[in-house]
Amino acid sequence: MDMNNEKLLKWLFETNAIRVCPQDKPFWYTSGTIGPYYINTHFLYGSEEKANKLLAFIDREKENVLKCPERILEKQ
């Protein structure tokens, strides 16, 4: 496995981005199918808490279409 794949795999678990369902409660995907795991890719932003804060910020700023991208970059 190359270094980038190892990093991604590590981040998936460190940020709790990957979730495995209990044996009797599979995840329902938006496609309408079920499956044993779910990946919250936005958690790779750093953590669930950081991702939720960024998404909340975007929700507050999205009305100002012209300034929103700039404001998001300022947060970095």
N, CA and C atoms as an extended XYZ file, in Angstrom:
228
Properties=species:S:1:pos:R:3:atomname:S:1:resname:S:1:resid:I:1 pbc="F F F"
N         0.857       -1.176        0.000 N   MET     1
C         0.000        0.000        0.000 CA  MET     1
C         0.899        1.233        0.000 C   MET     1
N         0.569        2.197       -0.861 N   ASP     2
C         1.427        3.377       -0.900 CA  ASP     2
C         1.089        4.332        0.247 C   ASP     2
N         1.945        5.320        0.424 N   MET     3
C         1.850        6.239        1.562 CA  MET     3
C         0.516        6.988        1.597 C   MET     3
N         0.024        7.459        0.439 N   ASN     4
C        -1.244        8.197        0.419 CA  ASN     4
C        -2.412        7.317        0.840 C   ASN     4
N        -2.426        6.076        0.390 N   ASN     5
C        -3.493        5.157        0.790 CA  ASN     5
C        -3.438        4.883        2.285 C   ASN     5
N        -2.239        4.732        2.808 N   GLU     6
C        -2.084        4.499        4.247 CA  GLU     6
C        -2.589        5.697        5.047 C   GLU     6
N        -2.260        6.911        4.576 N   LYS     7
C        -2.715        8.126        5.257 CA  LYS     7
C        -4.239        8.214        5.249 C   LYS     7
N        -4.826        7.958        4.084 N   LEU     8
C        -6.278        8.032        3.976 CA  LEU     8
C        -6.943        7.014        4.890 C   LEU     8
N        -6.436        5.811        4.889 N   LEU     9
C        -6.995        4.769        5.744 CA  LEU     9
C        -6.892        5.172        7.218 C   LEU     9
N        -5.751        5.727        7.598 N   LYS    10
C        -5.547        6.183        8.975 CA  LYS    10
C        -6.543        7.290        9.331 C   LYS    10
N        -6.713        8.270        8.431 N   TRP    11
C        -7.636        9.383        8.683 CA  TRP    11
C        -9.081        8.911        8.790 C   TRP    11
N        -9.456        7.922        7.974 N   LEU    12
C       -10.826        7.404        8.033 CA  LEU    12
C       -11.173        6.930        9.438 C   LEU    12
N       -10.221        6.289       10.091 N   PHE    13
C       -10.478        5.771       11.434 CA  PHE    13
C       -10.224        6.817       12.518 C   PHE    13
N        -9.196        7.644       12.364 N   GLU    14
C        -8.897        8.669       13.372 CA  GLU    14
C       -10.019        9.690       13.511 C   GLU    14
N       -10.670       10.019       12.410 N   THR    15
C       -11.725       11.035       12.434 CA  THR    15
C       -13.115       10.430       12.602 C   THR    15
N       -13.172        9.123       12.754 N   ASN    16
C       -14.455        8.397       12.830 CA  ASN    16
C       -15.303        8.596       11.584 C   ASN    16
N       -14.640        8.817       10.452 N   ALA    17
C       -15.360        9.000        9.196 CA  ALA    17
C       -16.014        7.703        8.733 C   ALA    17
N       -15.409        6.585        9.059 N   ILE    18
C       -15.986        5.307        8.660 CA  ILE    18
C       -16.746        4.717        9.841 C   ILE    18
N       -17.938        4.291        9.563 N   ARG    19
C       -18.783        3.698       10.603 CA  ARG    19
C       -19.266        2.337       10.118 C   ARG    19
N       -19.235        1.372       10.989 N   VAL    20
C       -19.728        0.026       10.690 CA  VAL    20
C       -21.009       -0.164       11.495 C   VAL    20
N       -22.034       -0.668       10.833 N   CYS    21
C       -23.339       -0.796       11.492 CA  CYS    21
C       -23.366       -1.975       12.456 C   CYS    21
N       -24.283       -1.928       13.420 N   PRO    22
C       -24.518       -3.115       14.247 CA  PRO    22
C       -25.017       -4.250       13.348 C   PRO    22
N       -24.844       -5.456       13.793 N   GLN    23
C       -25.165       -6.623       12.973 CA  GLN    23
C       -26.598       -6.612       12.440 C   GLN    23
N       -27.543       -6.154       13.228 N   ASP    24
C       -28.947       -6.224       12.826 CA  ASP    24
C       -29.543       -4.888       12.375 C   ASP    24
N       -28.691       -3.853       12.187 N   LYS    25
C       -29.194       -2.535       11.787 CA  LYS    25
C       -28.321       -1.938       10.681 C   LYS    25
N       -28.508       -2.389        9.441 N   PRO    26
C       -27.696       -1.848        8.346 CA  PRO    26
C       -28.032       -0.375        8.081 C   PRO    26
N       -27.106        0.302        7.451 N   PHE    27
C       -27.327        1.695        7.068 CA  PHE    27
C       -28.190        1.742        5.813 C   PHE    27
N       -29.086        2.719        5.759 N   TRP    28
C       -29.849        2.984        4.543 CA  TRP    28
C       -29.114        4.084        3.801 C   TRP    28
N       -28.755        3.812        2.564 N   TYR    29
C       -28.073        4.807        1.737 CA  TYR    29
C       -29.108        5.646        0.993 C   TYR    29
N       -28.691        6.807        0.524 N   THR    30
C       -29.615        7.673       -0.212 CA  THR    30
C       -30.103        7.025       -1.501 C   THR    30
N       -29.397        6.038       -1.987 N   SER    31
C       -29.821        5.315       -3.193 CA  SER    31
C       -31.001        4.391       -2.914 C   SER    31
N       -31.337        4.225       -1.630 N   GLY    32
C       -32.431        3.344       -1.261 CA  GLY    32
C       -31.997        1.920       -0.961 C   GLY    32
N       -30.698        1.670       -1.029 N   THR    33
C       -30.173        0.343       -0.707 CA  THR    33
C       -29.620        0.353        0.715 C   THR    33
N       -29.297       -0.818        1.213 N   ILE    34
C       -28.719       -0.921        2.550 CA  ILE    34
C       -27.299       -1.447        2.451 C   ILE    34
N       -26.522       -1.198        3.489 N   GLY    35
C       -25.149       -1.674        3.504 CA  GLY    35
C       -24.572       -1.699        4.903 C   GLY    35
N       -23.420       -2.338        5.059 N   PRO    36
C       -22.820       -2.541        6.374 CA  PRO    36
C       -21.943       -1.393        6.878 C   PRO    36
N       -21.611       -0.442        6.025 N   TYR    37
C       -20.735        0.645        6.464 CA  TYR    37
C       -21.191        1.959        5.838 C   TYR    37
N       -20.704        3.040        6.419 N   TYR    38
C       -21.010        4.378        5.933 CA  TYR    38
C       -19.758        5.216        6.109 C   TYR    38
N       -19.448        6.043        5.129 N   ILE    39
C       -18.279        6.918        5.229 CA  ILE    39
C       -18.739        8.372        5.164 C   ILE    39
N       -18.472        9.102        6.220 N   ASN    40
C       -18.741       10.542        6.278 CA  ASN    40
C       -17.482       11.253        5.797 C   ASN    40
N       -17.359       11.459        4.504 N   THR    41
C       -16.123       12.023        3.968 CA  THR    41
C       -15.837       13.424        4.499 C   THR    41
N       -16.870       14.170        4.876 N   HIS    42
C       -16.607       15.516        5.394 CA  HIS    42
C       -15.875       15.481        6.729 C   HIS    42
N       -15.894       14.354        7.438 N   PHE    43
C       -15.139       14.242        8.689 CA  PHE    43
C       -13.634       14.303        8.426 C   PHE    43
N       -13.215       14.013        7.202 N   LEU    44
C       -11.791       14.065        6.870 CA  LEU    44
C       -11.262       15.495        6.928 C   LEU    44
N       -12.149       16.442        7.091 N   TYR    45
C       -11.752       17.835        7.297 CA  TYR    45
C       -10.934       17.966        8.576 C   TYR    45
N       -11.049       17.034        9.484 N   GLY    46
C       -10.270       17.052       10.719 CA  GLY    46
C       -10.925       16.273       11.836 C   GLY    46
N       -12.228       16.403       11.923 N   SER    47
C       -12.996       15.667       12.930 CA  SER    47
C       -14.472       15.930       12.664 C   SER    47
N       -15.316       15.182       13.335 N   GLU    48
C       -16.758       15.408       13.200 CA  GLU    48
C       -17.115       16.811       13.676 C   GLU    48
N       -16.528       17.217       14.791 N   GLU    49
C       -16.817       18.544       15.344 CA  GLU    49
C       -16.395       19.652       14.382 C   GLU    49
N       -15.172       19.561       13.845 N   LYS    50
C       -14.694       20.584       12.907 CA  LYS    50
C       -15.554       20.620       11.649 C   LYS    50
N       -15.912       19.450       11.142 N   ALA    51
C       -16.745       19.382        9.937 CA  ALA    51
C       -18.106       20.019       10.187 C   ALA    51
N       -18.711       19.722       11.325 N   ASN    52
C       -20.026       20.289       11.634 CA  ASN    52
C       -19.961       21.801       11.808 C   ASN    52
N       -18.875       22.291       12.399 N   LYS    53
C       -18.707       23.742       12.545 CA  LYS    53
C       -18.557       24.411       11.180 C   LYS    53
N       -17.774       23.795       10.289 N   LEU    54
C       -17.599       24.356        8.950 CA  LEU    54
C       -18.921       24.343        8.186 C   LEU    54
N       -19.664       23.252        8.259 N   LEU    55
C       -20.950       23.174        7.564 CA  LEU    55
C       -21.941       24.199        8.113 C   LEU    55
N       -21.932       24.419        9.423 N   ALA    56
C       -22.805       25.435       10.024 CA  ALA    56
C       -22.398       26.831        9.547 C   ALA    56
N       -21.100       27.080        9.462 N   PHE    57
C       -20.598       28.362        8.969 CA  PHE    57
C       -21.058       28.584        7.531 C   PHE    57
N       -20.929       27.552        6.698 N   ILE    58
C       -21.358       27.655        5.300 CA  ILE    58
C       -22.856       27.940        5.225 C   ILE    58
N       -23.642       27.277        6.052 N   ASP    59
C       -25.088       27.530        6.069 CA  ASP    59
C       -25.396       28.985        6.398 C   ASP    59
N       -24.630       29.564        7.323 N   ARG    60
C       -24.861       30.965        7.693 CA  ARG    60
C       -24.424       31.921        6.585 C   ARG    60
N       -23.364       31.578        5.869 N   GLU    61
C       -22.767       32.485        4.889 CA  GLU    61
C       -23.293       32.308        3.465 C   GLU    61
N       -24.025       31.258        3.195 N   LYS    62
C       -24.384       30.905        1.815 CA  LYS    62
C       -25.274       31.928        1.114 C   LYS    62
N       -25.980       32.752        1.862 N   GLU    63
C       -26.850       33.753        1.241 CA  GLU    63
C       -26.047       34.809        0.485 C   GLU    63
N       -24.841       35.082        0.942 N   ASN    64
C       -23.987       36.050        0.273 CA  ASN    64
C       -23.126       35.300       -0.747 C   ASN    64
N       -23.704       35.033       -1.902 N   VAL    65
C       -23.085       34.180       -2.917 CA  VAL    65
C       -21.699       34.673       -3.327 C   VAL    65
N       -21.518       35.958       -3.455 N   LEU    66
C       -20.238       36.484       -3.928 CA  LEU    66
C       -19.141       36.428       -2.868 C   LEU    66
N       -19.490       36.594       -1.620 N   LYS    67
C       -18.492       36.624       -0.544 CA  LYS    67
C       -18.285       35.277        0.141 C   LYS    67
N       -19.216       34.362       -0.017 N   CYS    68
C       -19.154       33.086        0.707 CA  CYS    68
C       -17.832       32.339        0.488 C   CYS    68
N       -17.392       32.139       -0.768 N   PRO    69
C       -16.126       31.405       -0.947 CA  PRO    69
C       -14.942       32.084       -0.255 C   PRO    69
N       -14.896       33.402       -0.360 N   GLU    70
C       -13.813       34.151        0.282 CA  GLU    70
C       -13.860       33.987        1.802 C   GLU    70
N       -15.038       34.071        2.374 N   ARG    71
C       -15.191       33.931        3.829 CA  ARG    71
C       -14.792       32.531        4.297 C   ARG    71
N       -15.117       31.522        3.502 N   ILE    72
C       -14.735       30.149        3.856 CA  ILE    72
C       -13.219       30.016        3.850 C   ILE    72
N       -12.571       30.571        2.831 N   LEU    73
C       -11.109       30.494        2.761 CA  LEU    73
C       -10.446       31.254        3.902 C   LEU    73
N       -11.055       32.324        4.356 N   GLU    74
C       -10.513       33.081        5.490 CA  GLU    74
C       -10.477       32.237        6.757 C   GLU    74
N       -11.409       31.305        6.882 N   LYS    75
C       -11.471       30.456        8.072 CA  LYS    75
C       -10.311       29.470        8.123 C   LYS    75
N        -9.692       29.199        7.016 N   GLN    76
C        -8.614       28.217        6.972 CA  GLN    76
C        -7.426       28.777        7.651 C   GLN    76
